[in-house]
Amino acid sequence: MKKTLAFLLSAIILVQMGIAAFAAFDAPNLSKEEWKVYYESLAQSNTLPTLNVGADETQVSLCWHSDKAAATPEVQVSENSDMSAATLFKGTTTEAENDTQLVCRVVITGLKENTTYYYRWNTGNGWSETEKYETKSFKDHKALVVGDIQIAEDSRPAGDLSQESISRNWNTVLSTALNQNPDISYLVSPGDNTSTGETAREWQSLLMPKALRQLPIALAIGNHDKKGMMYNYYTNMPNEYYGNFFAGLDRDFWFRHGDVLYLFYDSTSGNAPDHKAMTREAIKLNPDAKWRIGVVHHGIYGAGDCIGDAETEILLSTIFTPIFESYDLDLVITGHTHSQGRSHFMENTKVVATAESGKTYTDPEGILYLNSNSVCERPVDENYEAEHLAYSFLDNSTTTYSTLEFKGDQLILETRRGDNGEILDSITIERTKEHNENAFGNIAKRVGYTVIEILGFIYTMIDNLVRSFG
């Protein structure tokens, strides 16, 4: 009995140690009163840093604003909380959106998996407070998906949520997700991170949650981000691809984490040649990635008002779905409609296989599309129905989040309420075969896509011309 009891106690301790090992996020769920005090203490500044995903799992990057006269792009990283034996990483500065600051950008490299690091950045007025960042497993890992955060500037129409309220909603979703999933490695957003794209205050509010000093983020560009140029000054995304025809804020980017290749597209641009070229380049550099995931703002096969929308069903589907299909993507993450939903397996605008919640599908044909709802809580007026929808949750008074868990040959997708973590939808995809973008049908799609590239080039040139006239 003593041996049995000792064994059970040891097992309990090991389990507790395992839980504690992934309990590092500082993600408090603050009350309205607590958030108001916290918010007001930070709202007048724009110097909170952005912790971005790196080009691969061994890297992260930091981006922050500093006074022009003292800006020093340096970050210290140590495995010791007292910052002893720290490694110094140096970066670059670029112009900011104002005349008094510069943007500092530093890439941190050489990270090891399942390791606790401490870091601080040079504020231009001494070193910042020390922050903690924990890497998780590089291969089997979990990602968080939240979209349309859409932090708004303060001068909003009557009845709309204030910037303070939206940023608190954002903190609540993060707090719920990270406290229930302490093994999350990074966050993916399909865009509309801010509302006007024009104010530093929106970005300061977006970056306020304390957890964002510990959680690397990857942010797609949405149509609201595209209203201004602020995205340019507050992010440092890896492998940014500017192509031959992008203009202004336009760009795609990609990153690799373990066996997962993420391809981020700027869906506000109809630049078909460069979208295809970025995809081709990223896949050529990562032919062994088990999973290929696209991230695009507009909800091509989502829930909500993308259904029956000409821009979505004609323009965007024509430009993007042939790329997704001919390069054999597994999953595409979208947003824009403020409506949570998930598709069946899609190909050539048709459902090629059902994708029921709670089931596992091995090497399915077609692509799954996940559409996130919004943090800014703009209500959905209609209950849209469509053949492509396998699941939808249109109560937009409730925020949601999704997790992607990569475990061996499986991708486990779950969607939960952002207020209490209740599960709403789940599905598992098992991949046992290699991607085959060189199958005859896929090559034929890319050859036929040449016409779309030409039309996309013409559209892009006209769009750039119109933009140049304001």
C-alpha positions in Angstrom: 0.0 0.0 0.0 2.9 2.4 0.8 4.4 1.7 -2.6 1.0 2.3 -4.3 0.4 5.5 -2.4 3.9 6.7 -3.2 3.4 6.0 -6.8 0.1 7.9 -6.9 1.6 10.9 -5.1 4.5 10.9 -7.5 2.1 10.8 -10.4 0.0 13.7 -9.0 3.2 15.8 -8.4 4.4 15.1 -12.0 1.0 16.1 -13.4 1.0 19.3 -11.3 4.6 20.1 -12.5 3.5 19.6 -16.1 0.6 22.0 -15.6 2.8 24.5 -13.9 5.3 24.3 -16.7 2.7 25.7 -19.0 1.1 28.2 -16.6 3.4 31.1 -17.4 1.0 33.6 -19.1 0.4 36.7 -17.2 -3.2 37.0 -18.5 -5.5 38.5 -15.7 -9.2 38.8 -16.5 -9.8 42.4 -15.2 -13.1 43.8 -14.2 -14.4 47.0 -15.9 -13.1 49.1 -13.0 -9.7 47.4 -13.0 -9.3 47.7 -16.7 -10.3 51.4 -16.7 -7.4 52.1 -14.3 -5.0 50.0 -16.3 -6.2 51.4 -19.6 -5.9 55.1 -18.5 -2.3 54.5 -17.2 -1.2 53.5 -20.7 -3.6 55.2 -23.1 -1.5 58.4 -23.7 1.6 56.6 -24.9 2.5 54.5 -27.9 5.6 52.7 -26.7 4.3 49.2 -25.9 6.3 46.6 -27.9 4.9 44.1 -30.3 6.2 40.5 -29.9 6.0 39.0 -33.3 6.5 35.4 -34.6 9.8 34.7 -36.2 10.7 33.2 -39.5 10.8 29.8 -37.7 10.2 28.4 -34.2 13.8 29.4 -33.1 13.1 33.1 -33.6 10.8 35.9 -32.4 11.1 39.6 -33.0 10.4 42.8 -31.1 9.1 46.1 -32.4 8.7 49.3 -30.4 8.7 53.1 -30.6 11.5 55.2 -29.0 12.4 58.9 -28.9 14.4 59.7 -32.0 17.4 61.2 -30.1 17.8 58.1 -27.9 16.5 55.2 -30.0 18.7 52.2 -29.5 17.5 48.9 -31.1 18.8 46.4 -28.5 17.3 43.5 -26.7 18.8 41.5 -23.9 17.8 37.8 -23.5 18.7 35.5 -20.7 17.7 32.2 -19.2 18.1 33.7 -15.8 15.5 36.0 -14.2 18.2 38.3 -12.9 19.3 38.8 -16.5 22.8 37.4 -15.8 24.7 35.9 -18.7 22.4 37.8 -21.1 22.9 37.7 -24.9 22.6 41.1 -26.6 20.7 41.3 -29.9 20.9 44.4 -32.0 18.6 45.5 -34.8 17.7 48.5 -36.9 15.7 51.7 -36.7 13.3 53.1 -39.3 11.2 56.2 -39.5 8.0 56.4 -37.4 4.7 57.9 -38.3 5.7 61.1 -36.4 8.7 63.3 -36.4 9.8 62.7 -32.8 10.3 58.9 -32.7 11.9 56.0 -34.5 10.7 52.4 -34.8 13.2 49.9 -33.3 13.1 46.3 -34.7 15.2 43.4 -33.3 15.1 39.7 -34.2 15.9 37.3 -31.5 17.4 34.0 -32.7 18.7 30.7 -31.4 15.8 29.9 -29.1 15.5 26.4 -27.8 12.2 24.5 -27.3 10.6 24.1 -23.8 12.8 26.8 -22.4 12.0 29.8 -20.2 13.6 33.1 -21.3 13.7 36.6 -19.8 14.1 39.6 -22.0 14.1 43.4 -21.9 14.5 46.1 -24.5 16.3 49.4 -24.6 13.6 52.1 -24.2 16.0 54.9 -25.0 15.7 55.8 -21.4 17.3 52.7 -19.9 16.2 49.1 -20.0 12.5 48.1 -19.8 11.1 45.9 -17.1 12.0 42.3 -17.5 9.5 40.1 -19.3 9.2 36.3 -19.5 8.8 34.3 -22.7 8.4 30.5 -22.7 9.0 28.4 -25.8 6.9 25.3 -26.0 7.5 22.1 -28.1 8.5 23.0 -31.6 6.9 20.1 -33.3 3.7 19.2 -31.4 2.2 22.6 -30.4 -0.9 24.7 -30.3 -1.8 28.0 -31.9 -4.5 30.5 -31.0 -6.8 32.1 -33.6 -8.7 35.4 -32.9 -9.9 37.8 -35.6 -11.4 41.2 -36.2 -10.1 42.6 -33.0 -10.7 46.0 -34.6 -9.6 48.2 -31.8 -11.4 51.5 -32.6 -10.4 55.1 -32.2 -12.3 57.1 -29.6 -14.5 59.2 -31.9 -17.0 56.5 -32.8 -20.8 56.8 -33.6 -23.1 56.8 -30.7 -24.0 53.4 -29.6 -20.8 51.8 -30.7 -18.4 50.4 -28.1 -15.6 52.6 -27.0 -12.0 52.0 -27.6 -11.6 51.2 -23.9 -14.5 48.6 -24.0 -13.2 46.9 -27.1 -9.7 46.6 -25.7 -11.2 45.1 -22.5 -13.1 42.6 -24.6 -9.9 41.7 -26.3 -8.1 41.2 -22.9 -11.0 39.0 -21.7 -10.8 36.7 -24.8 -7.0 36.4 -24.4 -7.3 35.8 -20.7 -9.9 33.1 -21.2 -8.0 31.4 -24.0 -4.5 31.5 -22.4 -5.6 30.5 -19.0 -7.5 27.5 -20.4 -4.7 26.7 -22.9 -1.4 27.5 -21.3 0.4 25.5 -24.0 -0.3 28.0 -26.8 2.8 29.0 -28.7 1.6 31.9 -30.8 -1.5 33.8 -32.0 -2.8 34.1 -35.6 -5.1 37.0 -36.6 -6.8 37.1 -40.0 -6.8 40.9 -40.0 -8.7 44.0 -39.1 -6.6 44.4 -36.0 -7.6 48.0 -35.7 -10.5 50.0 -37.0 -9.2 53.2 -38.8 -5.7 52.0 -39.4 -4.7 55.7 -38.8 -4.0 56.2 -35.1 -1.3 55.2 -32.7 -3.8 55.0 -29.9 -5.5 52.1 -31.6 -2.2 50.1 -31.6 -1.4 51.1 -28.0 -4.8 49.7 -27.0 -4.4 46.6 -29.1 -1.1 45.8 -27.4 -2.3 46.6 -23.8 -3.0 43.0 -22.6 0.0 41.9 -20.5 0.0 38.5 -22.1 1.1 40.0 -25.4 4.6 40.5 -23.9 4.7 36.7 -23.7 2.8 35.6 -26.8 4.2 36.1 -30.3 1.6 37.3 -32.8 1.1 37.0 -36.5 -1.2 39.7 -37.9 -2.8 39.6 -41.4 -3.7 42.9 -43.1 -7.5 43.6 -43.2 -9.5 46.2 -45.0 -9.7 48.3 -41.8 -6.0 48.1 -41.3 -5.6 49.3 -44.9 -7.4 52.5 -44.2 -4.1 53.9 -42.9 -0.4 53.1 -42.6 0.0 52.3 -38.9 0.5 48.6 -39.5 3.8 49.6 -41.1 5.1 51.1 -37.9 3.9 48.6 -35.2 4.8 45.2 -36.7 7.8 43.2 -37.7 6.4 40.2 -39.5 8.9 37.6 -41.0 9.6 36.9 -44.6 7.5 39.9 -45.8 7.0 39.7 -49.6 6.6 42.9 -51.4 6.7 41.4 -54.9 6.8 43.4 -58.1 3.4 45.1 -58.1 2.3 45.7 -54.5 2.1 49.4 -53.4 1.7 51.2 -50.2 0.9 48.9 -47.3 0.5 45.9 -49.5 2.5 42.8 -48.7 2.2 39.1 -48.0 4.4 37.1 -45.6 5.0 33.6 -44.4 6.5 31.8 -41.4 7.3 28.2 -40.4 6.7 26.7 -36.9 7.6 23.1 -36.6 5.8 21.1 -39.3 3.4 24.0 -40.1 3.9 26.5 -42.9 1.7 29.6 -42.7 1.0 31.7 -45.8 -0.4 35.2 -45.0 -2.1 37.0 -47.9 -3.2 40.7 -48.2 -6.7 40.1 -49.5 -7.3 43.8 -50.0 -5.0 43.5 -53.0 -6.1 41.8 -56.2 -2.4 41.4 -57.1 -2.7 37.8 -58.4 0.8 37.5 -59.8 2.5 38.4 -56.5 0.2 36.3 -54.3 1.0 33.3 -56.5 4.7 34.1 -56.5 4.9 34.3 -52.7 3.1 31.0 -52.4 5.5 29.3 -54.8 8.6 30.7 -53.1 7.5 29.8 -49.6 6.6 26.2 -50.6 9.8 25.8 -52.5 11.7 26.7 -49.3 9.6 24.4 -47.1 8.7 21.3 -49.2 8.8 19.1 -46.1 6.2 21.0 -44.1 3.4 18.6 -43.1 0.7 21.3 -42.9 0.0 24.2 -45.2 -2.3 26.9 -43.8 -3.4 30.0 -45.5 -4.5 33.2 -43.7 -6.5 35.8 -45.5 -8.8 38.5 -44.2 -11.9 38.1 -46.3 -14.2 35.2 -45.5 -14.3 33.3 -48.8 -16.2 30.3 -47.5 -17.2 31.8 -44.1 -20.4 32.5 -42.3 -22.3 35.8 -42.5 -22.6 38.4 -45.3 -19.8 37.0 -47.5 -22.6 34.7 -48.7 -24.0 36.1 -51.9 -21.5 39.0 -51.9 -20.1 39.7 -55.4 -16.7 40.8 -54.1 -16.2 37.6 -52.2 -17.8 35.1 -54.5 -16.4 36.5 -57.7 -13.3 38.6 -57.2 -11.7 37.0 -54.1 -12.6 33.5 -54.9 -11.3 33.9 -58.4 -7.9 35.2 -57.2 -7.3 33.1 -54.1 -9.0 29.7 -54.2 -7.0 28.5 -57.3 -3.8 29.3 -55.4 -5.0 27.5 -52.3 -6.1 24.5 -54.2 -3.3 24.2 -56.7 -0.7 24.4 -53.9 -2.6 21.8 -51.8 -3.4 23.8 -48.7 -5.1 22.0 -45.7 -6.8 24.9 -44.0 -7.5 28.6 -44.7 -8.2 31.0 -41.8 -10.5 34.0 -42.6 -12.5 36.7 -40.9 -14.1 40.0 -42.1 -17.8 39.0 -41.6 -17.8 39.1 -37.8 -19.4 35.7 -37.9 -17.9 32.5 -36.5 -18.2 29.5 -38.9 -16.5 26.6 -40.5 -16.9 25.1 -44.0 -17.1 21.5 -45.2 -14.1 20.4 -47.4 -14.2 22.7 -50.5 -12.8 22.5 -54.0 -13.8 24.2 -57.2 -16.5 26.2 -55.3 -18.2 22.9 -54.3 -18.4 20.7 -51.2 -16.3 17.7 -52.0 -16.7 16.0 -48.6 -18.6 16.7 -45.4 -16.8 17.9 -42.3 -19.0 17.2 -39.3 -18.2 18.5 -35.8 -16.6 16.0 -33.5 -15.3 13.7 -36.2 -11.8 12.8 -37.5 -11.1 12.8 -41.3 -8.0 11.1 -42.7 -6.4 12.6 -45.9 -9.6 14.4 -47.0 -10.1 15.9 -50.4 -10.5 19.7 -50.4 -9.7 22.5 -48.1 -11.3 23.4 -44.8 -12.1 27.1 -44.2 -12.4 28.6 -40.7 -14.0 32.0 -40.2 -13.5 33.9 -37.0 -16.0 36.3 -35.5 -15.1 39.7 -33.9 -13.9 41.1 -30.7 -15.6 44.5 -31.4 -19.1 42.9 -31.1 -20.9 44.2 -34.1 -24.1 42.3 -34.4 -25.0 40.0 -37.2 -28.5 40.9 -38.5 -29.3 37.9 -40.6 -29.0 34.1 -40.2 -27.3 33.2 -43.4 -27.4 29.7 -44.6 -25.2 28.1 -47.3 -24.3 24.7 -48.6 -20.7 25.2 -47.8 -21.3 25.8 -44.1 -20.7 22.9 -41.7 -21.1 25.0 -38.6 -21.9 28.6 -37.7 -22.2 30.6 -34.5 -23.8 33.9 -35.2 -24.3 35.3 -31.7 -21.9 38.1 -32.1 -22.6 39.5 -28.6 -20.3 36.6 -27.6 -16.7 36.6 -28.7 -15.1 33.3 -29.7 -11.6 31.9 -30.2 -10.2 28.8 -31.9 -7.2 26.7 -31.3 -5.1 24.6 -33.7 -3.4 21.7 -32.1 -0.7 19.9 -34.1 -0.1 16.5 -32.6 1.7 13.9 -34.6 -0.2 13.4 -37.9 -3.2 15.2 -36.6 -4.5 18.8 -36.7 -7.2 19.3 -34.0 -9.3 22.4 -34.5 -11.5 23.6 -31.7 -13.7 26.7 -31.3 -14.8 28.0 -27.9 -16.7 30.9 -26.4 -14.4 33.7 -25.4 -16.1 34.4 -22.1 -16.1 31.0 -20.5 -14.3 28.6 -22.8 -17.3 26.5 -23.6 -16.6 24.3 -26.7 -18.7 25.1 -29.7 -17.1 23.1 -32.5 -14.3 20.6 -33.1 -12.9 18.6 -35.9 -9.7 16.6 -36.5 -7.8 16.2 -39.7 -5.3 13.4 -40.0 -2.6 13.7 -42.7 -0.7 10.6 -43.6 0.2 11.5 -47.2 2.6 14.1 -48.5 1.3 17.3 -50.3 1.2 16.9 -54.0 1.1 20.3 -55.7 2.8 18.7 -58.7 -0.2 16.5 -59.5 -1.4 17.0 -63.0 -4.7 18.6 -61.9 -2.8 21.1 -59.7 -0.3 22.0 -62.4 -3.2 22.5 -64.9 -4.9 24.9 -62.4 -1.7 26.9 -62.2 -1.3 27.0 -66.0 -4.9 28.1 -66.4 -4.4 30.7 -63.6 -2.2 32.7 -66.1 -5.3 34.5 -67.3 -6.2 35.5 -63.7 -2.7 36.8 -63.2 -3.0 39.1 -66.2 -6.4 40.4 -65.2 -5.1 40.7 -61.6 -2.2 42.7 -62.8 -4.5 45.1 -64.7 -6.8 45.4 -61.7 -3.8 46.1 -59.4 -2.4 48.8 -61.7 -5.8 50.6 -61.9 -6.3 50.2 -58.1 -2.8 51.7 -57.4 -3.6 54.6 -59.8 -6.9 55.3 -58.0 -5.2 55.2 -54.6 -2.5 57.6 -55.8 -5.2 60.2 -56.3 -6.5 59.7 -52.8 
